[in-house]
Amino acid sequence: MRVHGVPARTVVLTVVLLVLLAAPGVFDLSRAYAGWPAFGLAVAVLLDVPRGRRRWAATALVVLSALPISFSYGAPLLLGAVGALALALPALLVATHLLRGEHTRPGALVEVDSLRFLVVVLSGAALNSVLPTVVGIGDGIPSGLEALVVSFVAATTAQLVVLPQLVLTSDRPPSAGTLELWSQRLVLTVVFLAVFWPRSAVGLAFLVLPAIGWAAVRATQRETHVQTFLVCVGAFALNLLGRGPYADPAPDGLAAAASASLVYAFVLAVCFGTVPLALVVSRLSSMTTYAERSSSAIELMLESATGTLFIAVDETGRTTHWSAGAARTLGWTSAEMLGRSPAELNPQEEVDRHAAYFGVPPTHAAALHAMVDTGERRDWAYRHRDGGTVMVSLTISQITEPSGRVAGYIASGEDATERIETQRTLEAALERERESVLRLQEVDHVKQELVSNVSHELRTPITSISGYSELLSDGSLGELNRQQLDALARIERNTTRLGLLVEDLLLLSRAEAGHLQLERRPTDLRHVAQESYDLVSPTVAQRDLQLDLDVPDAPVTVLGDPDALERVVTNLTGNAIKFTPDGGRVTVTVSRSGRDALLLVSDTGIGISEEEQAQLFTRFFRSSRVVEEAIQGTGLGLSIVDAIVTRHGGTVRVTSAIDRGTRVTVTLPLA
């Protein structure tokens, strides 16, 4: 609700403030009680105004307050304006700097226990008490140090009574029930009236503090602030009426300033005894509620993770928490394990194994501390309730209090029995596989040794057969008829084939053993291709087959063995001729590509299936098509090509398709 655009609460606070300022003059009150708690209300009025409008509100407050202050103190209007400035300027200081940046909306404070709050309140009270005393407004006002003290305490208590009403309190419910709350209110009312209603000088005001402290502990923070305000204002009002222990108990009477100072001291005691206590209780209640909710949420998460094991122990190693996952994994219930040590479920040989791994004494505590220090996750064997063994993959963390004291440990993990069994099975299978590989390698080595030895042994009889064949063919051992010469020619051809086979086997054997010796010198790949072309050309002379050689004009030089490279070209060209039917075409091409030399042998032959291409460089491999058509060959040609090219730092790539020919590309680094 607004009055001419101004919030209704601001209007009400302003009216009450003006009434309080005029009250001493209307009721002829002692100047020591001038308008209390007017200064607190002035701060509240300015706090109720948005920050950007507070200076204008302070100016309006000066204008409105000048007349009632002048009236109350019997002073000229000019001095009344000075008094209004003494009220408005400190109030503006407090409202501007009080918890700056920590309030969420005008008139709503967030904290009242910070050091800034106390400093700002005391600074505003000091400024409010100094200005009127220096000016000396009106007759009868206390002067000197007494005036400063009374005014300072009055301004301080005025803020401490009013400002807590603007605090944003928590929405926690009261700790007490309805009956207890009404009992507290009744007790406070009875005690307050018993202390402040009689005209007695007996100092029983301290009895009010336990009664209102009861509210601070058991009621809401808001109700505590309201009760504090009502008690302080009630004590002040009754004291003005001459009642209570501070009115005028001495036979010869107390000075008005001294009487007011006692009331203000009582107000200070009540405010400092209840407002901070209510705030602390509210915070503790909120923290307790939050902790309980967090604990419940954590407990729920731990219990819902049935596949994960959680075990908490105290600093002595006794179980304080045994999760549902632990019960499900190990078979032991929480009731059976609480208060016992989980170490009872670990066999001693398991403890010894982990202690030996970390190099610590063979005790469960030493192994546990080593895991905490290293943060390492380890597999532990636990005794299941049914007598079996469960392997648990564990991580252990240390629970440390804010003071640094170790409060216990928490172990988390999961059942790793199946994983470990699978791992062991895999390890056994891998070991068997490794042994099989070793045996195969041994067999392959024996085979290579056998091939090498047999090849060496065959070279002598082959040489002998070849030599005697030459003697027979040139007539050194007598003239042969045509039929004998034909038979001898067959012997020579097969001897030559057998010799080439032996040479191929020896070359592969040396290559696989790493003993293949190659000469490295600048070699023009064009010349190598030309010599190979000249060598194989006679084999296609009597066939309907086109053999082409395509070489560039510029040299294509590589670092390599000319004889070995010639064998590469010859093997590839010979295969292409062998597997290309009449009417086809074989092309040998030499070229450059960047920093590489390319040798390309392509044909339009029978090709090879994609499934069999992966085995092309395997010794003695022959495709199913070749076997079906009974095409002669040993299956060593491409193996030799691959060995020689690899030793030259090059690569061999084959592209082929059934009945669409084959394309073999050899890449060698240029010199």
MARVEX-253040 format. One line per field, with one value per residue (C-alpha): x, y, z; residue number from 1; residue in three letters. Coordinates in pm, whole numbers. Layout:
BEGIN
u = c(X, ...);
v = c(Y, ...);
w = c(Z, ...);
resi = c(NUM, ...);
resn = c(Ala, ...);
END
This chain:
BEGIN
u = c(0, 129, 38, 98, 359, 537, 520, 274, 536, 766, 482, 395, 760, 797, 482, 591, 935, 788, 559, 853, 1053, 768, 679, 932, 783, 421, 464, 739, 979, 1339, 1570, 1768, 1478, 1437, 1242, 1395, 1418, 1382, 1731, 1669, 1343, 1525, 1767, 1475, 1299, 1608, 1669, 1313, 1396, 1585, 1956, 1933, 1664, 1810, 1969, 1636, 1466, 1726, 1663, 1289, 1357, 1553, 1267, 1003, 1205, 1324, 995, 926, 1289, 1272, 943, 1073, 1392, 1239, 1505, 1494, 1393, 1750, 1883, 1598, 1720, 2071, 1925, 1739, 2069, 2224, 1947, 1931, 2301, 2410, 2099, 2197, 2552, 2421, 2163, 2418, 2696, 2506, 2587, 2654, 2586, 2442, 2075, 1838, 1575, 1509, 1445, 1559, 1893, 2065, 2296, 2316, 2620, 2898, 3177, 3063, 2718, 2865, 3114, 2850, 2597, 2852, 2978, 2626, 2552, 2872, 2792, 2432, 2542, 2823, 2636, 2349, 2584, 2825, 2542, 2367, 2006, 1767, 1768, 1785, 1979, 2268, 2600, 2958, 3073, 2748, 2550, 2782, 2756, 2379, 2324, 2568, 2408, 2060, 2144, 2313, 2022, 1772, 1937, 1979, 1608, 1470, 1707, 1662, 1298, 1424, 1632, 1547, 1501, 1502, 1176, 1256, 969, 1002, 1169, 905, 545, 244, 204, 570, 559, 257, 416, 726, 521, 325, 640, 803, 497, 471, 843, 852, 554, 687, 1014, 906, 553, 627, 791, 1085, 1456, 1538, 1756, 1562, 1582, 1821, 1526, 1393, 1700, 1637, 1273, 1347, 1651, 1403, 1241, 1577, 1648, 1307, 1098, 1155, 1409, 1136, 942, 1261, 1321, 962, 978, 1310, 1156, 847, 1050, 1291, 1020, 803, 1086, 1158, 791, 736, 1053, 915, 601, 812, 788, 1048, 1387, 1542, 1278, 1402, 1483, 1731, 1602, 1764, 1679, 1896, 1973, 1757, 2062, 2175, 1828, 1814, 2161, 2046, 1748, 1970, 2216, 1927, 1829, 2188, 2195, 1869, 1966, 2315, 2183, 1896, 1946, 2284, 2164, 1854, 2070, 2315, 2031, 1870, 2196, 2260, 1909, 1956, 2295, 2155, 1865, 2101, 2336, 2050, 1923, 2272, 2329, 1997, 2076, 2423, 2279, 2019, 2283, 2507, 2224, 2088, 2430, 2380, 2652, 2911, 3059, 3101, 3260, 3339, 3554, 3658, 4015, 4039, 3935, 3584, 3304, 3069, 2889, 2826, 2633, 2372, 2623, 2871, 2604, 2509, 2871, 3007, 2695, 2749, 2468, 2518, 2399, 2663, 2952, 2892, 3151, 3371, 3683, 3658, 4011, 3853, 3735, 4079, 4301, 4648, 4812, 4617, 4748, 5101, 5063, 4968, 5224, 5497, 5379, 5404, 5711, 5548, 5511, 5265, 4972, 4633, 4674, 5012, 4874, 4569, 4784, 5004, 4696, 4580, 4923, 4961, 4595, 4635, 4342, 4401, 4215, 4151, 4028, 3739, 3585, 3219, 2965, 2905, 3276, 3377, 3620, 3518, 3768, 3689, 3857, 3907, 3996, 4055, 4017, 4098, 3828, 3986, 3819, 3868, 4117, 4331, 4259, 4197, 3841, 3840, 3854, 3608, 3659, 3470, 3483, 3298, 3296, 3591, 3569, 3431, 3671, 3972, 3862, 3817, 4155, 4319, 4150, 4269, 4619, 4622, 4493, 4753, 5023, 4909, 4898, 5247, 5372, 5203, 5364, 5701, 5653, 5542, 5842, 6061, 5898, 5934, 6299, 6353, 6176, 6394, 6702, 6581, 6511, 6846, 7036, 6849, 6901, 7272, 7288, 7097, 7331, 7615, 7419, 7242, 7577, 7701, 7393, 7425, 7795, 7743, 7451, 7678, 7935, 7667, 7519, 7851, 7946, 8241, 8118, 8010, 7756, 7383, 7091, 6796, 6581, 6864, 6926, 6559, 6572, 6890, 6730, 6449, 6701, 6881, 6559, 6443, 6790, 6782, 6436, 6553, 6861, 6651, 6421, 6719, 6851, 6511, 6493, 6841, 6765, 6445, 6626, 6899, 6638, 6434, 6749, 6860, 7164, 7065, 7363, 7278, 7508, 7410, 7512, 7339, 7133, 6920, 6591, 6542, 6846, 6729, 6389, 6550, 6776, 6484, 6278, 6552, 6570, 6199, 6120, 6216, 5954, 5671, 5814, 5603, 5290, 5011, 5099, 5202, 5489, 5554, 5826, 5761, 6054, 6116, 6392, 6554, 6734, 6541, 6822, 6790, 7046, 7029, 7163, 7123, 7109, 6852, 6638, 6659, 6531, 6235, 6143, 6198, 5983, 5698, 5715, 5743, 5434, 5241, 5335, 5259, 4910, 4802, 4635, 4717, 4571, 4651, 4896, 5175, 5321, 5630, 5649, 5920, 5843, 5892, 5645, 5780, 6078, 5998, 6075, 5785, 5800, 5459, 5390, 5035, 4864, 4525, 4548, 4334, 4375, 4330, 4034, 4035, 4009, 4335, 4534, 4635, 4835, 5019, 5352, 5335, 5592, 5464, 5121, 4939, 4587, 4302, 4260, 4625, 4594, 4277, 4437, 4761, 4984, 5341, 5520, 5668, 5484, 5811, 5830, 5634, 5794, 6136, 6011, 5877, 6200, 6424, 6202, 6170, 6550, 6570, 6334, 6047, 5694, 5494, 5123, 4899, 4565, 4378, 4037, 3924, 3956, 4040, 4415, 4666, 4859, 5175, 5333, 5683, 5786, 6153, 6317, 6509, 6880);
v = c(0, 349, 702, 946, 710, 656, 308, 300, 156, 451, 694, 518, 511, 880, 975, 774, 938, 1290, 1205, 1079, 1393, 1614, 1401, 1556, 1899, 1779, 1569, 1780, 1483, 1493, 1575, 1261, 1061, 1285, 1095, 750, 541, 818, 774, 403, 494, 756, 490, 255, 525, 581, 207, 175, 410, 288, 375, 637, 836, 835, 1179, 1330, 1138, 1266, 1623, 1576, 1429, 1744, 1968, 1762, 1716, 2072, 2198, 1915, 1923, 2299, 2259, 1983, 2166, 2516, 2629, 2863, 2703, 2741, 2530, 2289, 2254, 2188, 1920, 1775, 1762, 1587, 1328, 1290, 1297, 1014, 819, 864, 749, 433, 359, 409, 200, -54, -391, -223, -459, -730, -632, -771, -498, -163, -209, -572, -645, -978, -981, -801, -974, -859, -626, -376, -359, -279, -23, 158, 162, 300, 555, 681, 696, 892, 1146, 1175, 1244, 1490, 1749, 1836, 1845, 2082, 2313, 2291, 2288, 2441, 2469, 2173, 1945, 1766, 1909, 1794, 1433, 1323, 1446, 1273, 939, 949, 1060, 799, 513, 634, 645, 304, 134, 302, 126, -207, -213, -104, -246, -618, -576, -525, -843, -1113, -1402, -1769, -1947, -2228, -2332, -2287, -2565, -2548, -2656, -2427, -2492, -2416, -2097, -1964, -2066, -1865, -1562, -1583, -1620, -1325, -1108, -1198, -1150, -821, -676, -806, -625, -302, -235, -188, 131, -58, 7, -366, -462, -761, -662, -951, -1191, -1073, -1206, -1581, -1541, -1370, -1596, -1884, -1736, -1691, -2062, -2216, -1963, -1822, -1552, -1309, -1357, -1308, -974, -865, -969, -786, -470, -490, -555, -266, -19, -134, -89, 257, 360, 232, 404, 732, 669, 639, 261, -6, -30, 257, 531, 698, 434, 628, 821, 1140, 1059, 990, 1238, 1194, 1122, 846, 693, 700, 549, 251, 193, 213, -30, -271, -234, -304, -617, -744, -671, -819, -1117, -1217, -1096, -1267, -1576, -1602, -1564, -1834, -2071, -2006, -2075, -2389, -2508, -2444, -2614, -2908, -2941, -2918, -3171, -3409, -3376, -3424, -3720, -3873, -3814, -3965, -4257, -4312, -4298, -4541, -4784, -4761, -4849, -5221, -5310, -5101, -5176, -4899, -4966, -4689, -4743, -4515, -4434, -4761, -4967, -5054, -5056, -4757, -4808, -5126, -5052, -5267, -5327, -5465, -5693, -5812, -5869, -6033, -6186, -6024, -5793, -5447, -5565, -5839, -5613, -5283, -5246, -5521, -5480, -5566, -5703, -6014, -6107, -6082, -6394, -6334, -6444, -6169, -5912, -6050, -6018, -5650, -5570, -5726, -5526, -5195, -5295, -5243, -5463, -5754, -5596, -5492, -5135, -5092, -5214, -4988, -4680, -4762, -4770, -4436, -4277, -4400, -4372, -4704, -4935, -5299, -5629, -5782, -6131, -6138, -6435, -6463, -6557, -6889, -6975, -6887, -6619, -6291, -6065, -5696, -5410, -5148, -4782, -4651, -4283, -4104, -3909, -3598, -3348, -2971, -2974, -3222, -3520, -3849, -3953, -4279, -4437, -4531, -4815, -4827, -5094, -5361, -5735, -5822, -6201, -6258, -6007, -6163, -6514, -6394, -6224, -6540, -6743, -6495, -6498, -6878, -6868, -6607, -6819, -7118, -6898, -6772, -7126, -7220, -6922, -7021, -7375, -7247, -7017, -7310, -7524, -7241, -7203, -7576, -7557, -7268, -7453, -7758, -7565, -7391, -7713, -7909, -7627, -7623, -8000, -7996, -7750, -8009, -8289, -8035, -7894, -8247, -8335, -8015, -8082, -8438, -8319, -8072, -8349, -8566, -8290, -8177, -8541, -8566, -8905, -9028, -8945, -8956, -9023, -8781, -8959, -8950, -8581, -8504, -8684, -8502, -8165, -8246, -8332, -8001, -7797, -7958, -7931, -7559, -7526, -7717, -7496, -7180, -7320, -7390, -7038, -6894, -7094, -6989, -6623, -6633, -6816, -6550, -6270, -6412, -6468, -6109, -6223, -6105, -5908, -5639, -5404, -5039, -4814, -4567, -4770, -4642, -4826, -4779, -4999, -5262, -5276, -5290, -5584, -5772, -5696, -5836, -6146, -6236, -6119, -6456, -6632, -6442, -6467, -6770, -6647, -6410, -6174, -5809, -5707, -5331, -5137, -4771, -4577, -4200, -4011, -3891, -4132, -4279, -4346, -4543, -4674, -5048, -5379, -5398, -5778, -5800, -5526, -5702, -6015, -5814, -5691, -6035, -6213, -5964, -5967, -6348, -6383, -6139, -6335, -6667, -6568, -6374, -6581, -6528, -6213, -6022, -5748, -5699, -5353, -5260, -4890, -4692, -4338, -4084, -3964, -3693, -3841, -4199, -4417, -4628, -4963, -5066, -5411, -5454, -5728, -5826, -6177, -6402, -6187, -6298, -6270, -6006, -6276, -6440, -6119, -6107, -6431, -6324, -6271, -6600, -6856, -7132, -6969, -7032, -6909, -7153, -7043, -7120, -7461, -7540, -7448, -7634, -7336, -7419, -7227, -7255, -6974, -6805, -6522, -6257, -6357, -6288, -5959, -5846, -5941, -5754, -5443, -5427, -5447, -5150, -4946, -4973, -5114, -5345, -5292, -5530, -5443, -5722, -5860, -6191, -6188, -5816, -5841, -5748, -5430, -5452, -5122, -5113, -4790, -4721, -4407, -4207, -4166);
w = c(0, -84, 28, -257, -400, -64, 99, 387, 626, 557, 628, 957, 1068, 986, 1181, 1486, 1464, 1461, 1753, 1958, 1878, 1997, 2304, 2549, 2488, 2510, 2824, 2982, 2996, 3104, 2815, 2903, 2755, 2449, 2186, 2244, 2020, 1760, 1617, 1544, 1372, 1160, 1041, 969, 765, 548, 513, 389, 100, -210, -205, -481, -294, 57, 33, -66, 213, 463, 346, 394, 736, 835, 723, 903, 1225, 1278, 1424, 1675, 1796, 1838, 2027, 2257, 2353, 2364, 2118, 1817, 1489, 1361, 1645, 1586, 1228, 1359, 1585, 1286, 1098, 1400, 1366, 987, 894, 1130, 1027, 660, 742, 910, 639, 362, 512, 719, 564, 229, -59, 170, 179, -77, -76, 101, 470, 475, 643, 616, 922, 1259, 1408, 1180, 1286, 1021, 1181, 1524, 1387, 1179, 1466, 1714, 1462, 1396, 1769, 1834, 1563, 1682, 2041, 1967, 1755, 1995, 2293, 2118, 2009, 2347, 2234, 2495, 2871, 3102, 2863, 3035, 2945, 2925, 2955, 3117, 2817, 2571, 2753, 2789, 2428, 2294, 2489, 2393, 2022, 2037, 2214, 1982, 1687, 1865, 1950, 1611, 1348, 1435, 1332, 974, 965, 710, 952, 862, 803, 1046, 1272, 1650, 1842, 2111, 2085, 2118, 2492, 2562, 2352, 2539, 2868, 2779, 2681, 3009, 3217, 3041, 3095, 3465, 3529, 3340, 3526, 3857, 3797, 3629, 3761, 4133, 4255, 4394, 4400, 4427, 4128, 3991, 3621, 3555, 3596, 3260, 3074, 3135, 3037, 2707, 2653, 2662, 2351, 2181, 2223, 2163, 1965, 1618, 1549, 1447, 1772, 1972, 1802, 1866, 2233, 2271, 2125, 2347, 2665, 2597, 2500, 2793, 3042, 2900, 2914, 3269, 3379, 3240, 3445, 3757, 3789, 3803, 3971, 3774, 3822, 4145, 4401, 4614, 4913, 4793, 4426, 4126, 3854, 3548, 3336, 3573, 3576, 3195, 3174, 3385, 3157, 2852, 3016, 3071, 2704, 2598, 2813, 2668, 2305, 2328, 2524, 2297, 1937, 1879, 2068, 1850, 1538, 1653, 1741, 1403, 1225, 1426, 1353, 981, 982, 1176, 935, 638, 795, 867, 512, 372, 600, 497, 129, 168, 364, 93, -181, 6, 72, -283, -428, -361, -608, -423, -85, 175, 514, 763, 1072, 1356, 1452, 1647, 1344, 1469, 1212, 1232, 900, 703, 383, 216, -63, 192, 335, -13, -118, 196, 351, 693, 807, 952, 1295, 1292, 1192, 1375, 1648, 1503, 1294, 923, 956, 1109, 758, 594, 605, 746, 422, 246, 494, 444, 66, 79, 350, 137, -164, 27, 226, 566, 877, 827, 1011, 884, 1016, 843, 510, 548, 620, 321, 95, 235, 185, -175, -276, -456, -528, -429, -449, -105, -22, 231, 409, 307, 570, 394, 425, 71, -45, -211, -385, -332, -520, -246, -215, 138, 229, 551, 740, 890, 1122, 1066, 1351, 1158, 1384, 1205, 1287, 1093, 750, 479, 235, -95, -358, -551, -590, -814, -782, -1130, -1284, -1114, -1214, -1571, -1555, -1427, -1700, -1960, -1816, -1831, -2188, -2280, -2121, -2323, -2632, -2556, -2518, -2847, -3019, -2878, -3001, -3342, -3352, -3260, -3529, -3780, -3682, -3725, -4059, -4169, -4056, -4241, -4560, -4538, -4471, -4737, -4988, -4915, -4943, -5273, -5436, -5461, -5634, -5856, -5961, -6027, -6233, -6429, -6496, -6619, -6832, -7004, -7067, -7220, -7432, -7585, -7677, -7444, -7325, -7665, -7930, -7833, -8060, -8091, -7836, -7582, -7652, -7590, -7259, -7168, -7252, -7012, -6743, -6796, -6781, -6460, -6312, -6389, -6226, -5923, -5898, -5916, -5646, -5421, -5480, -5392, -5072, -4969, -5042, -4829, -4552, -4541, -4554, -4263, -4060, -4129, -4319, -4665, -4792, -5048, -5228, -5197, -5484, -5714, -5960, -6245, -6223, -6598, -6672, -6425, -6593, -6937, -6847, -6697, -7007, -7230, -7010, -7020, -7375, -7533, -7316, -7492, -7842, -7928, -7748, -7847, -7562, -7571, -7336, -7305, -7124, -7040, -6890, -6865, -7041, -6716, -6482, -6190, -5945, -5623, -5375, -5413, -5534, -5915, -5922, -5643, -5800, -6136, -5965, -5831, -6180, -6329, -6070, -6107, -6486, -6496, -6273, -6494, -6808, -6642, -6522, -6835, -7109, -7478, -7623, -7304, -7219, -6963, -6898, -6699, -6606, -6428, -6300, -6022, -5757, -5527, -5344, -5449, -5748, -5874, -6049, -6182, -6332, -6458, -6655, -6786, -6646, -6430, -6116, -5756, -5520, -5248, -4980, -5095, -5145, -4777, -4827, -5142, -4966, -4773, -4877, -5108, -5132, -5459, -5525, -5572, -5934, -6009, -5845, -6040, -6373, -6284, -6360, -6265, -5991, -5641, -5467, -5366, -5621, -5431, -5099, -5251, -5399, -5061, -4880, -5127, -5145, -4766, -4729, -4966, -4748, -4995, -5006, -5230, -5294, -5492, -5649, -5822, -5913, -6062, -6445, -6439, -6403, -6138, -6062, -5848, -5738, -5587, -5414, -5344, -5203, -5461, -5413);
resi = c(1, 2, 3, 4, 5, 6, 7, 8, 9, 10, 11, 12, 13, 14, 15, 16, 17, 18, 19, 20, 21, 22, 23, 24, 25, 26, 27, 28, 29, 30, 31, 32, 33, 34, 35, 36, 37, 38, 39, 40, 41, 42, 43, 44, 45, 46, 47, 48, 49, 50, 51, 52, 53, 54, 55, 56, 57, 58, 59, 60, 61, 62, 63, 64, 65, 66, 67, 68, 69, 70, 71, 72, 73, 74, 75, 76, 77, 78, 79, 80, 81, 82, 83, 84, 85, 86, 87, 88, 89, 90, 91, 92, 93, 94, 95, 96, 97, 98, 99, 100, 101, 102, 103, 104, 105, 106, 107, 108, 109, 110, 111, 112, 113, 114, 115, 116, 117, 118, 119, 120, 121, 122, 123, 124, 125, 126, 127, 128, 129, 130, 131, 132, 133, 134, 135, 136, 137, 138, 139, 140, 141, 142, 143, 144, 145, 146, 147, 148, 149, 150, 151, 152, 153, 154, 155, 156, 157, 158, 159, 160, 161, 162, 163, 164, 165, 166, 167, 168, 169, 170, 171, 172, 173, 174, 175, 176, 177, 178, 179, 180, 181, 182, 183, 184, 185, 186, 187, 188, 189, 190, 191, 192, 193, 194, 195, 196, 197, 198, 199, 200, 201, 202, 203, 204, 205, 206, 207, 208, 209, 210, 211, 212, 213, 214, 215, 216, 217, 218, 219, 220, 221, 222, 223, 224, 225, 226, 227, 228, 229, 230, 231, 232, 233, 234, 235, 236, 237, 238, 239, 240, 241, 242, 243, 244, 245, 246, 247, 248, 249, 250, 251, 252, 253, 254, 255, 256, 257, 258, 259, 260, 261, 262, 263, 264, 265, 266, 267, 268, 269, 270, 271, 272, 273, 274, 275, 276, 277, 278, 279, 280, 281, 282, 283, 284, 285, 286, 287, 288, 289, 290, 291, 292, 293, 294, 295, 296, 297, 298, 299, 300, 301, 302, 303, 304, 305, 306, 307, 308, 309, 310, 311, 312, 313, 314, 315, 316, 317, 318, 319, 320, 321, 322, 323, 324, 325, 326, 327, 328, 329, 330, 331, 332, 333, 334, 335, 336, 337, 338, 339, 340, 341, 342, 343, 344, 345, 346, 347, 348, 349, 350, 351, 352, 353, 354, 355, 356, 357, 358, 359, 360, 361, 362, 363, 364, 365, 366, 367, 368, 369, 370, 371, 372, 373, 374, 375, 376, 377, 378, 379, 380, 381, 382, 383, 384, 385, 386, 387, 388, 389, 390, 391, 392, 393, 394, 395, 396, 397, 398, 399, 400, 401, 402, 403, 404, 405, 406, 407, 408, 409, 410, 411, 412, 413, 414, 415, 416, 417, 418, 419, 420, 421, 422, 423, 424, 425, 426, 427, 428, 429, 430, 431, 432, 433, 434, 435, 436, 437, 438, 439, 440, 441, 442, 443, 444, 445, 446, 447, 448, 449, 450, 451, 452, 453, 454, 455, 456, 457, 458, 459, 460, 461, 462, 463, 464, 465, 466, 467, 468, 469, 470, 471, 472, 473, 474, 475, 476, 477, 478, 479, 480, 481, 482, 483, 484, 485, 486, 487, 488, 489, 490, 491, 492, 493, 494, 495, 496, 497, 498, 499, 500, 501, 502, 503, 504, 505, 506, 507, 508, 509, 510, 511, 512, 513, 514, 515, 516, 517, 518, 519, 520, 521, 522, 523, 524, 525, 526, 527, 528, 529, 530, 531, 532, 533, 534, 535, 536, 537, 538, 539, 540, 541, 542, 543, 544, 545, 546, 547, 548, 549, 550, 551, 552, 553, 554, 555, 556, 557, 558, 559, 560, 561, 562, 563, 564, 565, 566, 567, 568, 569, 570, 571, 572, 573, 574, 575, 576, 577, 578, 579, 580, 581, 582, 583, 584, 585, 586, 587, 588, 589, 590, 591, 592, 593, 594, 595, 596, 597, 598, 599, 600, 601, 602, 603, 604, 605, 606, 607, 608, 609, 610, 611, 612, 613, 614, 615, 616, 617, 618, 619, 620, 621, 622, 623, 624, 625, 626, 627, 628, 629, 630, 631, 632, 633, 634, 635, 636, 637, 638, 639, 640, 641, 642, 643, 644, 645, 646, 647, 648, 649, 650, 651, 652, 653, 654, 655, 656, 657, 658, 659, 660, 661, 662, 663, 664, 665, 666, 667, 668, 669, 670, 671);
resn = c(Met, Arg, Val, His, Gly, Val, Pro, Ala, Arg, Thr, Val, Val, Leu, Thr, Val, Val, Leu, Leu, Val, Leu, Leu, Ala, Ala, Pro, Gly, Val, Phe, Asp, Leu, Ser, Arg, Ala, Tyr, Ala, Gly, Trp, Pro, Ala, Phe, Gly, Leu, Ala, Val, Ala, Val, Leu, Leu, Asp, Val, Pro, Arg, Gly, Arg, Arg, Arg, Trp, Ala, Ala, Thr, Ala, Leu, Val, Val, Leu, Ser, Ala, Leu, Pro, Ile, Ser, Phe, Ser, Tyr, Gly, Ala, Pro, Leu, Leu, Leu, Gly, Ala, Val, Gly, Ala, Leu, Ala, Leu, Ala, Leu, Pro, Ala, Leu, Leu, Val, Ala, Thr, His, Leu, Leu, Arg, Gly, Glu, His, Thr, Arg, Pro, Gly, Ala, Leu, Val, Glu, Val, Asp, Ser, Leu, Arg, Phe, Leu, Val, Val, Val, Leu, Ser, Gly, Ala, Ala, Leu, Asn, Ser, Val, Leu, Pro, Thr, Val, Val, Gly, Ile, Gly, Asp, Gly, Ile, Pro, Ser, Gly, Leu, Glu, Ala, Leu, Val, Val, Ser, Phe, Val, Ala, Ala, Thr, Thr, Ala, Gln, Leu, Val, Val, Leu, Pro, Gln, Leu, Val, Leu, Thr, Ser, Asp, Arg, Pro, Pro, Ser, Ala, Gly, Thr, Leu, Glu, Leu, Trp, Ser, Gln, Arg, Leu, Val, Leu, Thr, Val, Val, Phe, Leu, Ala, Val, Phe, Trp, Pro, Arg, Ser, Ala, Val, Gly, Leu, Ala, Phe, Leu, Val, Leu, Pro, Ala, Ile, Gly, Trp, Ala, Ala, Val, Arg, Ala, Thr, Gln, Arg, Glu, Thr, His, Val, Gln, Thr, Phe, Leu, Val, Cys, Val, Gly, Ala, Phe, Ala, Leu, Asn, Leu, Leu, Gly, Arg, Gly, Pro, Tyr, Ala, Asp, Pro, Ala, Pro, Asp, Gly, Leu, Ala, Ala, Ala, Ala, Ser, Ala, Ser, Leu, Val, Tyr, Ala, Phe, Val, Leu, Ala, Val, Cys, Phe, Gly, Thr, Val, Pro, Leu, Ala, Leu, Val, Val, Ser, Arg, Leu, Ser, Ser, Met, Thr, Thr, Tyr, Ala, Glu, Arg, Ser, Ser, Ser, Ala, Ile, Glu, Leu, Met, Leu, Glu, Ser, Ala, Thr, Gly, Thr, Leu, Phe, Ile, Ala, Val, Asp, Glu, Thr, Gly, Arg, Thr, Thr, His, Trp, Ser, Ala, Gly, Ala, Ala, Arg, Thr, Leu, Gly, Trp, Thr, Ser, Ala, Glu, Met, Leu, Gly, Arg, Ser, Pro, Ala, Glu, Leu, Asn, Pro, Gln, Glu, Glu, Val, Asp, Arg, His, Ala, Ala, Tyr, Phe, Gly, Val, Pro, Pro, Thr, His, Ala, Ala, Ala, Leu, His, Ala, Met, Val, Asp, Thr, Gly, Glu, Arg, Arg, Asp, Trp, Ala, Tyr, Arg, His, Arg, Asp, Gly, Gly, Thr, Val, Met, Val, Ser, Leu, Thr, Ile, Ser, Gln, Ile, Thr, Glu, Pro, Ser, Gly, Arg, Val, Ala, Gly, Tyr, Ile, Ala, Ser, Gly, Glu, Asp, Ala, Thr, Glu, Arg, Ile, Glu, Thr, Gln, Arg, Thr, Leu, Glu, Ala, Ala, Leu, Glu, Arg, Glu, Arg, Glu, Ser, Val, Leu, Arg, Leu, Gln, Glu, Val, Asp, His, Val, Lys, Gln, Glu, Leu, Val, Ser, Asn, Val, Ser, His, Glu, Leu, Arg, Thr, Pro, Ile, Thr, Ser, Ile, Ser, Gly, Tyr, Ser, Glu, Leu, Leu, Ser, Asp, Gly, Ser, Leu, Gly, Glu, Leu, Asn, Arg, Gln, Gln, Leu, Asp, Ala, Leu, Ala, Arg, Ile, Glu, Arg, Asn, Thr, Thr, Arg, Leu, Gly, Leu, Leu, Val, Glu, Asp, Leu, Leu, Leu, Leu, Ser, Arg, Ala, Glu, Ala, Gly, His, Leu, Gln, Leu, Glu, Arg, Arg, Pro, Thr, Asp, Leu, Arg, His, Val, Ala, Gln, Glu, Ser, Tyr, Asp, Leu, Val, Ser, Pro, Thr, Val, Ala, Gln, Arg, Asp, Leu, Gln, Leu, Asp, Leu, Asp, Val, Pro, Asp, Ala, Pro, Val, Thr, Val, Leu, Gly, Asp, Pro, Asp, Ala, Leu, Glu, Arg, Val, Val, Thr, Asn, Leu, Thr, Gly, Asn, Ala, Ile, Lys, Phe, Thr, Pro, Asp, Gly, Gly, Arg, Val, Thr, Val, Thr, Val, Ser, Arg, Ser, Gly, Arg, Asp, Ala, Leu, Leu, Leu, Val, Ser, Asp, Thr, Gly, Ile, Gly, Ile, Ser, Glu, Glu, Glu, Gln, Ala, Gln, Leu, Phe, Thr, Arg, Phe, Phe, Arg, Ser, Ser, Arg, Val, Val, Glu, Glu, Ala, Ile, Gln, Gly, Thr, Gly, Leu, Gly, Leu, Ser, Ile, Val, Asp, Ala, Ile, Val, Thr, Arg, His, Gly, Gly, Thr, Val, Arg, Val, Thr, Ser, Ala, Ile, Asp, Arg, Gly, Thr, Arg, Val, Thr, Val, Thr, Leu, Pro, Leu, Ala);
END
